[in-house]
Amino acid sequence: MKVKILGPGCKNCQALEKEVINALAELDVPAEVEKVEDMNKIMEHDILMTPGLVINDKVKVSGRAPKREEIKKWIQEEQ
């Protein structure tokens, strides 16, 4: 599983990264987690607001930091 956290490193981006890592650990799902801070690379995913979450090349959310339960649901959908 490939997970990308899109954002320049703001508070919400950091919160999203923490929640993603905790969700993966709780589900015991191995994943490659990548932080994407370069705005050109973020724009490749066609999102208008950060933070953004991409799982297996599918944008799951942008513009907000979702709760851990929501992240876990998306991870399970992509397994």
Biopython code that builds the backbone (N, CA, C, O; Angstrom):
import numpy as np
from Bio.PDB.StructureBuilder import StructureBuilder

atoms = [
    (1, "MET", "N", (0.849, -1.172, 0.000)),
    (1, "MET", "CA", (0.000, 0.000, 0.000)),
    (1, "MET", "C", (0.898, 1.241, 0.000)),
    (1, "MET", "O", (1.894, 1.313, 0.721)),
    (2, "LYS", "N", (0.519, 2.201, -0.821)),
    (2, "LYS", "CA", (1.265, 3.460, -0.881)),
    (2, "LYS", "C", (0.363, 4.582, -0.384)),
    (2, "LYS", "O", (-0.761, 4.746, -0.857)),
    (3, "VAL", "N", (0.866, 5.345, 0.569)),
    (3, "VAL", "CA", (0.118, 6.452, 1.155)),
    (3, "VAL", "C", (0.942, 7.725, 0.994)),
    (3, "VAL", "O", (2.134, 7.755, 1.296)),
    (4, "LYS", "N", (0.282, 8.772, 0.511)),
    (4, "LYS", "CA", (0.958, 10.066, 0.379)),
    (4, "LYS", "C", (0.189, 11.103, 1.192)),
    (4, "LYS", "O", (-1.038, 11.185, 1.126)),
    (5, "ILE", "N", (0.931, 11.881, 1.950)),
    (5, "ILE", "CA", (0.370, 13.005, 2.683)),
    (5, "ILE", "C", (0.834, 14.258, 1.950)),
    (5, "ILE", "O", (2.031, 14.536, 1.865)),
    (6, "LEU", "N", (-0.119, 15.001, 1.430)),
    (6, "LEU", "CA", (0.190, 16.179, 0.621)),
    (6, "LEU", "C", (0.038, 17.443, 1.456)),
    (6, "LEU", "O", (-1.019, 17.684, 2.039)),
    (7, "GLY", "N", (1.082, 18.240, 1.513)),
    (7, "GLY", "CA", (1.001, 19.500, 2.240)),
    (7, "GLY", "C", (2.362, 20.067, 2.546)),
    (7, "GLY", "O", (3.356, 19.340, 2.562)),
    (8, "PRO", "N", (2.417, 21.377, 2.792)),
    (8, "PRO", "CA", (3.693, 22.052, 3.006)),
    (8, "PRO", "C", (4.295, 21.850, 4.397)),
    (8, "PRO", "O", (5.364, 22.392, 4.677)),
    (9, "GLY", "N", (3.650, 21.096, 5.264)),
    (9, "GLY", "CA", (4.190, 20.874, 6.600)),
    (9, "GLY", "C", (3.472, 21.671, 7.670)),
    (9, "GLY", "O", (3.996, 21.852, 8.769)),
    (10, "CYS", "N", (2.276, 22.150, 7.359)),
    (10, "CYS", "CA", (1.498, 22.939, 8.316)),
    (10, "CYS", "C", (0.999, 22.053, 9.469)),
    (10, "CYS", "O", (1.177, 20.835, 9.457)),
    (11, "LYS", "N", (0.383, 22.681, 10.442)),
    (11, "LYS", "CA", (-0.127, 21.970, 11.617)),
    (11, "LYS", "C", (-1.096, 20.851, 11.226)),
    (11, "LYS", "O", (-0.998, 19.738, 11.742)),
    (12, "ASN", "N", (-2.031, 21.143, 10.314)),
    (12, "ASN", "CA", (-2.988, 20.124, 9.877)),
    (12, "ASN", "C", (-2.304, 18.986, 9.124)),
    (12, "ASN", "O", (-2.709, 17.829, 9.242)),
    (13, "CYS", "N", (-1.278, 19.309, 8.357)),
    (13, "CYS", "CA", (-0.530, 18.285, 7.628)),
    (13, "CYS", "C", (0.178, 17.346, 8.606)),
    (13, "CYS", "O", (0.196, 16.130, 8.411)),
    (14, "GLN", "N", (0.749, 17.910, 9.635)),
    (14, "GLN", "CA", (1.424, 17.109, 10.662)),
    (14, "GLN", "C", (0.427, 16.239, 11.414)),
    (14, "GLN", "O", (0.721, 15.085, 11.728)),
    (15, "ALA", "N", (-0.745, 16.785, 11.701)),
    (15, "ALA", "CA", (-1.788, 16.021, 12.395)),
    (15, "ALA", "C", (-2.253, 14.862, 11.518)),
    (15, "ALA", "O", (-2.462, 13.754, 12.012)),
    (16, "LEU", "N", (-2.414, 15.111, 10.226)),
    (16, "LEU", "CA", (-2.833, 14.053, 9.306)),
    (16, "LEU", "C", (-1.791, 12.947, 9.250)),
    (16, "LEU", "O", (-2.134, 11.765, 9.291)),
    (17, "GLU", "N", (-0.539, 13.316, 9.159)),
    (17, "GLU", "CA", (0.526, 12.305, 9.118)),
    (17, "GLU", "C", (0.488, 11.430, 10.365)),
    (17, "GLU", "O", (0.590, 10.207, 10.268)),
    (18, "LYS", "N", (0.345, 12.039, 11.517)),
    (18, "LYS", "CA", (0.290, 11.292, 12.783)),
    (18, "LYS", "C", (-0.900, 10.333, 12.792)),
    (18, "LYS", "O", (-0.757, 9.176, 13.188)),
    (19, "GLU", "N", (-2.066, 10.801, 12.360)),
    (19, "GLU", "CA", (-3.263, 9.959, 12.352)),
    (19, "GLU", "C", (-3.118, 8.798, 11.363)),
    (19, "GLU", "O", (-3.550, 7.682, 11.651)),
    (20, "VAL", "N", (-2.519, 9.053, 10.214)),
    (20, "VAL", "CA", (-2.309, 7.989, 9.223)),
    (20, "VAL", "C", (-1.396, 6.916, 9.798)),
    (20, "VAL", "O", (-1.691, 5.726, 9.689)),
    (21, "ILE", "N", (-0.299, 7.324, 10.405)),
    (21, "ILE", "CA", (0.657, 6.359, 10.975)),
    (21, "ILE", "C", (-0.013, 5.553, 12.081)),
    (21, "ILE", "O", (0.169, 4.338, 12.160)),
    (22, "ASN", "N", (-0.786, 6.218, 12.934)),
    (22, "ASN", "CA", (-1.492, 5.498, 14.008)),
    (22, "ASN", "C", (-2.546, 4.548, 13.452)),
    (22, "ASN", "O", (-2.697, 3.434, 13.954)),
    (23, "ALA", "N", (-3.270, 4.970, 12.431)),
    (23, "ALA", "CA", (-4.292, 4.112, 11.815)),
    (23, "ALA", "C", (-3.656, 2.869, 11.201)),
    (23, "ALA", "O", (-4.166, 1.762, 11.373)),
    (24, "LEU", "N", (-2.555, 3.043, 10.492)),
    (24, "LEU", "CA", (-1.855, 1.900, 9.900)),
    (24, "LEU", "C", (-1.371, 0.933, 10.975)),
    (24, "LEU", "O", (-1.461, -0.284, 10.809)),
    (25, "ALA", "N", (-0.859, 1.475, 12.072)),
    (25, "ALA", "CA", (-0.369, 0.635, 13.169)),
    (25, "ALA", "C", (-1.522, -0.132, 13.820)),
    (25, "ALA", "O", (-1.392, -1.324, 14.100)),
    (26, "GLU", "N", (-2.642, 0.541, 14.060)),
    (26, "GLU", "CA", (-3.796, -0.117, 14.681)),
    (26, "GLU", "C", (-4.342, -1.239, 13.806)),
    (26, "GLU", "O", (-4.793, -2.265, 14.315)),
    (27, "LEU", "N", (-4.301, -1.046, 12.498)),
    (27, "LEU", "CA", (-4.797, -2.066, 11.571)),
    (27, "LEU", "C", (-3.731, -3.094, 11.213)),
    (27, "LEU", "O", (-4.029, -4.095, 10.562)),
    (28, "ASP", "N", (-2.486, -2.853, 11.636)),
    (28, "ASP", "CA", (-1.350, -3.708, 11.317)),
    (28, "ASP", "C", (-1.210, -3.891, 9.797)),
    (28, "ASP", "O", (-1.068, -5.006, 9.295)),
    (29, "VAL", "N", (-1.255, -2.761, 9.090)),
    (29, "VAL", "CA", (-1.149, -2.758, 7.633)),
    (29, "VAL", "C", (0.199, -2.154, 7.241)),
    (29, "VAL", "O", (0.493, -1.008, 7.579)),
    (30, "PRO", "N", (1.015, -2.931, 6.526)),
    (30, "PRO", "CA", (2.282, -2.365, 6.060)),
    (30, "PRO", "C", (2.020, -1.384, 4.917)),
    (30, "PRO", "O", (1.210, -1.651, 4.029)),
    (31, "ALA", "N", (2.706, -0.264, 4.951)),
    (31, "ALA", "CA", (2.517, 0.741, 3.909)),
    (31, "ALA", "C", (3.764, 1.589, 3.763)),
    (31, "ALA", "O", (4.546, 1.759, 4.698)),
    (32, "GLU", "N", (3.923, 2.112, 2.569)),
    (32, "GLU", "CA", (4.972, 3.084, 2.290)),
    (32, "GLU", "C", (4.323, 4.461, 2.425)),
    (32, "GLU", "O", (3.468, 4.831, 1.620)),
    (33, "VAL", "N", (4.731, 5.218, 3.446)),
    (33, "VAL", "CA", (4.151, 6.540, 3.696)),
    (33, "VAL", "C", (5.133, 7.596, 3.208)),
    (33, "VAL", "O", (6.298, 7.612, 3.604)),
    (34, "GLU", "N", (4.643, 8.473, 2.346)),
    (34, "GLU", "CA", (5.479, 9.519, 1.765)),
    (34, "GLU", "C", (4.856, 10.880, 2.048)),
    (34, "GLU", "O", (3.661, 11.085, 1.834)),
    (35, "LYS", "N", (5.677, 11.807, 2.530)),
    (35, "LYS", "CA", (5.240, 13.195, 2.690)),
    (35, "LYS", "C", (5.628, 13.955, 1.434)),
    (35, "LYS", "O", (6.788, 13.952, 1.021)),
    (36, "VAL", "N", (4.638, 14.607, 0.831)),
    (36, "VAL", "CA", (4.886, 15.384, -0.388)),
    (36, "VAL", "C", (4.688, 16.855, -0.040)),
    (36, "VAL", "O", (3.569, 17.300, 0.215)),
    (37, "GLU", "N", (5.796, 17.606, -0.033)),
    (37, "GLU", "CA", (5.744, 19.016, 0.340)),
    (37, "GLU", "C", (5.950, 19.948, -0.855)),
    (37, "GLU", "O", (5.668, 21.142, -0.760)),
    (38, "ASP", "N", (6.432, 19.420, -1.968)),
    (38, "ASP", "CA", (6.673, 20.212, -3.174)),
    (38, "ASP", "C", (5.324, 20.551, -3.822)),
    (38, "ASP", "O", (4.566, 19.653, -4.188)),
    (39, "MET", "N", (5.030, 21.842, -3.961)),
    (39, "MET", "CA", (3.732, 22.271, -4.481)),
    (39, "MET", "C", (3.464, 21.769, -5.901)),
    (39, "MET", "O", (2.315, 21.494, -6.246)),
    (40, "ASN", "N", (4.488, 21.646, -6.714)),
    (40, "ASN", "CA", (4.298, 21.123, -8.071)),
    (40, "ASN", "C", (3.838, 19.667, -8.036)),
    (40, "ASN", "O", (2.978, 19.266, -8.821)),
    (41, "LYS", "N", (4.408, 18.882, -7.133)),
    (41, "LYS", "CA", (4.013, 17.482, -7.009)),
    (41, "LYS", "C", (2.624, 17.368, -6.379)),
    (41, "LYS", "O", (1.855, 16.472, -6.728)),
    (42, "ILE", "N", (2.301, 18.273, -5.454)),
    (42, "ILE", "CA", (0.957, 18.277, -4.851)),
    (42, "ILE", "C", (-0.080, 18.565, -5.931)),
    (42, "ILE", "O", (-1.131, 17.926, -5.972)),
    (43, "MET", "N", (0.213, 19.526, -6.804)),
    (43, "MET", "CA", (-0.717, 19.915, -7.864)),
    (43, "MET", "C", (-0.959, 18.779, -8.864)),
    (43, "MET", "O", (-1.997, 18.751, -9.525)),
    (44, "GLU", "N", (-0.023, 17.854, -8.978)),
    (44, "GLU", "CA", (-0.201, 16.703, -9.869)),
    (44, "GLU", "C", (-1.404, 15.859, -9.462)),
    (44, "GLU", "O", (-1.972, 15.137, -10.281)),
    (45, "HIS", "N", (-1.786, 15.957, -8.185)),
    (45, "HIS", "CA", (-2.915, 15.160, -7.671)),
    (45, "HIS", "C", (-4.239, 15.904, -7.793)),
    (45, "HIS", "O", (-5.276, 15.413, -7.346)),
    (46, "ASP", "N", (-4.203, 17.076, -8.392)),
    (46, "ASP", "CA", (-5.422, 17.829, -8.703)),
    (46, "ASP", "C", (-6.242, 18.170, -7.447)),
    (46, "ASP", "O", (-7.468, 18.063, -7.449)),
    (47, "ILE", "N", (-5.549, 18.579, -6.384)),
    (47, "ILE", "CA", (-6.260, 19.054, -5.193)),
    (47, "ILE", "C", (-6.045, 20.562, -5.082)),
    (47, "ILE", "O", (-5.017, 21.091, -5.505)),
    (48, "LEU", "N", (-7.025, 21.232, -4.511)),
    (48, "LEU", "CA", (-6.949, 22.687, -4.397)),
    (48, "LEU", "C", (-6.525, 23.153, -3.012)),
    (48, "LEU", "O", (-6.009, 24.259, -2.856)),
    (49, "MET", "N", (-6.744, 22.306, -2.002)),
    (49, "MET", "CA", (-6.392, 22.689, -0.634)),
    (49, "MET", "C", (-5.641, 21.551, 0.044)),
    (49, "MET", "O", (-5.897, 20.375, -0.213)),
    (50, "THR", "N", (-4.709, 21.926, 0.914)),
    (50, "THR", "CA", (-3.986, 20.941, 1.710)),
    (50, "THR", "C", (-4.540, 20.987, 3.131)),
    (50, "THR", "O", (-5.149, 21.988, 3.509)),
    (51, "PRO", "N", (-4.354, 19.953, 3.917)),
    (51, "PRO", "CA", (-3.644, 18.723, 3.593)),
    (51, "PRO", "C", (-4.479, 17.824, 2.689)),
    (51, "PRO", "O", (-5.699, 17.950, 2.595)),
    (52, "GLY", "N", (-3.776, 16.918, 2.035)),
    (52, "GLY", "CA", (-4.434, 15.932, 1.193)),
    (52, "GLY", "C", (-3.927, 14.550, 1.537)),
    (52, "GLY", "O", (-2.800, 14.380, 2.002)),
    (53, "LEU", "N", (-4.775, 13.566, 1.304)),
    (53, "LEU", "CA", (-4.405, 12.174, 1.567)),
    (53, "LEU", "C", (-4.678, 11.358, 0.313)),
    (53, "LEU", "O", (-5.788, 11.354, -0.221)),
    (54, "VAL", "N", (-3.629, 10.663, -0.148)),
    (54, "VAL", "CA", (-3.729, 9.813, -1.327)),
    (54, "VAL", "C", (-3.353, 8.398, -0.903)),
    (54, "VAL", "O", (-2.292, 8.170, -0.322)),
    (55, "ILE", "N", (-4.242, 7.449, -1.204)),
    (55, "ILE", "CA", (-3.969, 6.040, -0.896)),
    (55, "ILE", "C", (-4.046, 5.266, -2.207)),
    (55, "ILE", "O", (-5.062, 5.295, -2.901)),
    (56, "ASN", "N", (-2.954, 4.575, -2.535)),
    (56, "ASN", "CA", (-2.871, 3.815, -3.786)),
    (56, "ASN", "C", (-3.275, 4.674, -4.985)),
    (56, "ASN", "O", (-4.052, 4.244, -5.837)),
    (57, "ASP", "N", (-2.743, 5.877, -5.034)),
    (57, "ASP", "CA", (-2.954, 6.825, -6.145)),
    (57, "ASP", "C", (-4.384, 7.338, -6.266)),
    (57, "ASP", "O", (-4.759, 7.873, -7.309)),
    (58, "LYS", "N", (-5.192, 7.181, -5.211)),
    (58, "LYS", "CA", (-6.551, 7.716, -5.207)),
    (58, "LYS", "C", (-6.648, 8.795, -4.132)),
    (58, "LYS", "O", (-6.344, 8.539, -2.967)),
    (59, "VAL", "N", (-7.067, 9.995, -4.515)),
    (59, "VAL", "CA", (-7.240, 11.077, -3.548)),
    (59, "VAL", "C", (-8.445, 10.743, -2.673)),
    (59, "VAL", "O", (-9.553, 10.560, -3.177)),
    (60, "LYS", "N", (-8.225, 10.666, -1.366)),
    (60, "LYS", "CA", (-9.298, 10.344, -0.430)),
    (60, "LYS", "C", (-9.883, 11.592, 0.216)),
    (60, "LYS", "O", (-11.076, 11.635, 0.518)),
    (61, "VAL", "N", (-9.046, 12.614, 0.432)),
    (61, "VAL", "CA", (-9.526, 13.841, 1.072)),
    (61, "VAL", "C", (-8.547, 14.967, 0.783)),
    (61, "VAL", "O", (-7.353, 14.742, 0.588)),
    (62, "SER", "N", (-9.085, 16.193, 0.761)),
    (62, "SER", "CA", (-8.219, 17.368, 0.685)),
    (62, "SER", "C", (-8.887, 18.512, 1.425)),
    (62, "SER", "O", (-10.113, 18.606, 1.486)),
    (63, "GLY", "N", (-8.056, 19.378, 1.984)),
    (63, "GLY", "CA", (-8.559, 20.561, 2.659)),
    (63, "GLY", "C", (-8.927, 20.379, 4.111)),
    (63, "GLY", "O", (-9.374, 21.324, 4.761)),
    (64, "ARG", "N", (-8.746, 19.168, 4.637)),
    (64, "ARG", "CA", (-9.044, 18.926, 6.053)),
    (64, "ARG", "C", (-8.272, 17.706, 6.540)),
    (64, "ARG", "O", (-7.815, 16.879, 5.752)),
    (65, "ALA", "N", (-8.140, 17.619, 7.859)),
    (65, "ALA", "CA", (-7.491, 16.464, 8.477)),
    (65, "ALA", "C", (-8.596, 15.562, 9.030)),
    (65, "ALA", "O", (-9.200, 15.890, 10.052)),
    (66, "PRO", "N", (-8.870, 14.428, 8.370)),
    (66, "PRO", "CA", (-9.948, 13.546, 8.819)),
    (66, "PRO", "C", (-9.608, 12.829, 10.120)),
    (66, "PRO", "O", (-8.446, 12.744, 10.517)),
    (67, "LYS", "N", (-10.637, 12.320, 10.769)),
    (67, "LYS", "CA", (-10.469, 11.546, 12.001)),
    (67, "LYS", "C", (-9.853, 10.188, 11.665)),
    (67, "LYS", "O", (-9.933, 9.710, 10.534)),
    (68, "ARG", "N", (-9.244, 9.590, 12.670)),
    (68, "ARG", "CA", (-8.566, 8.304, 12.488)),
    (68, "ARG", "C", (-9.515, 7.218, 11.978)),
    (68, "ARG", "O", (-9.125, 6.417, 11.128)),
    (69, "GLU", "N", (-10.739, 7.175, 12.475)),
    (69, "GLU", "CA", (-11.692, 6.140, 12.042)),
    (69, "GLU", "C", (-11.977, 6.240, 10.545)),
    (69, "GLU", "O", (-12.107, 5.223, 9.864)),
    (70, "GLU", "N", (-12.074, 7.452, 10.043)),
    (70, "GLU", "CA", (-12.309, 7.655, 8.616)),
    (70, "GLU", "C", (-11.097, 7.185, 7.809)),
    (70, "GLU", "O", (-11.251, 6.556, 6.762)),
    (71, "ILE", "N", (-9.912, 7.487, 8.291)),
    (71, "ILE", "CA", (-8.678, 7.053, 7.633)),
    (71, "ILE", "C", (-8.614, 5.523, 7.615)),
    (71, "ILE", "O", (-8.263, 4.928, 6.596)),
    (72, "LYS", "N", (-8.947, 4.899, 8.724)),
    (72, "LYS", "CA", (-8.927, 3.431, 8.810)),
    (72, "LYS", "C", (-9.888, 2.804, 7.800)),
    (72, "LYS", "O", (-9.574, 1.779, 7.195)),
    (73, "LYS", "N", (-11.051, 3.415, 7.618)),
    (73, "LYS", "CA", (-12.031, 2.905, 6.657)),
    (73, "LYS", "C", (-11.441, 2.941, 5.247)),
    (73, "LYS", "O", (-11.576, 1.978, 4.492)),
    (74, "TRP", "N", (-10.784, 4.055, 4.891)),
    (74, "TRP", "CA", (-10.170, 4.175, 3.562)),
    (74, "TRP", "C", (-9.047, 3.167, 3.369)),
    (74, "TRP", "O", (-8.905, 2.593, 2.290)),
    (75, "ILE", "N", (-8.254, 2.952, 4.404)),
    (75, "ILE", "CA", (-7.159, 1.978, 4.319)),
    (75, "ILE", "C", (-7.740, 0.584, 4.058)),
    (75, "ILE", "O", (-7.239, -0.148, 3.204)),
    (76, "GLN", "N", (-8.782, 0.221, 4.783)),
    (76, "GLN", "CA", (-9.391, -1.089, 4.620)),
    (76, "GLN", "C", (-10.009, -1.241, 3.227)),
    (76, "GLN", "O", (-9.967, -2.330, 2.654)),
    (77, "GLU", "N", (-10.573, -0.181, 2.682)),
    (77, "GLU", "CA", (-11.149, -0.228, 1.336)),
    (77, "GLU", "C", (-10.077, -0.495, 0.283)),
    (77, "GLU", "O", (-10.361, -1.089, -0.757)),
    (78, "GLU", "N", (-8.855, -0.061, 0.548)),
    (78, "GLU", "CA", (-7.784, -0.165, -0.437)),
    (78, "GLU", "C", (-6.943, -1.433, -0.293)),
    (78, "GLU", "O", (-6.032, -1.660, -1.089)),
    (79, "GLN", "N", (-7.230, -2.250, 0.697)),
    (79, "GLN", "CA", (-6.441, -3.480, 0.883)),
    (79, "GLN", "C", (-6.800, -4.535, -0.139)),
    (79, "GLN", "O", (-6.231, -5.627, -0.124)),
]
sb = StructureBuilder()
sb.init_structure("model")
sb.init_model(0)
sb.init_chain("A")
sb.init_seg("    ")
for serial, (resi, resn, name, xyz) in enumerate(atoms, 1):
    if name == "N":
        sb.init_residue(resn, " ", resi, " ")
    sb.init_atom(name, np.array(xyz, "f"), 0.0, 1.0, " ", f" {name:<3s}", serial, name[0])
structure = sb.get_structure()
